[in-house]
Amino acid sequence: EGYFWVHAANAAVHHVGYVTENRAKGYALNPPYEMFHNETKSGWKDILRECLKNKCTPHDLFEQRGIDMGNNKFRVGDRVETIHGEESSVLCPAFIKQVLGRRVLLEYSRHDMEKADLVKGQDLWRDMNDDLIY
């Protein structure tokens, strides 16, 4: 699908203005293609200004987090347990199917579950530091 759902504490979530402050490092803010593919980038900036007017999140709510994209603590094939993405009361055995930067693709190990029929849904992406991976 080309996008990831991430936890609010994810290191990739930043305060309003982060991209502007880090433009020299090559960061750019682009509109979501599915929502604004007909808008120009200048139109996107106007939409953001209108939507975010007086709604900025204070900088001090964001802790400084270093991002090391090449140092994921998981490897393909590692076995873990995780809370199911749709059923928060279900703890599922899973294995790491793919590693992409800080993210890991978890595949549920249905054959290792007593009640595998309770687990519906596909593989899911999570940040390597997600609190729901054990």
Beta strands, then each sheet from edge to edge (+ up, - down):
strand 1: 79-83
strand 2: 91-100
strand 3: 103-108
strand 4: 124-127
sheet 1: 1+ 2- 3+ 4-
end
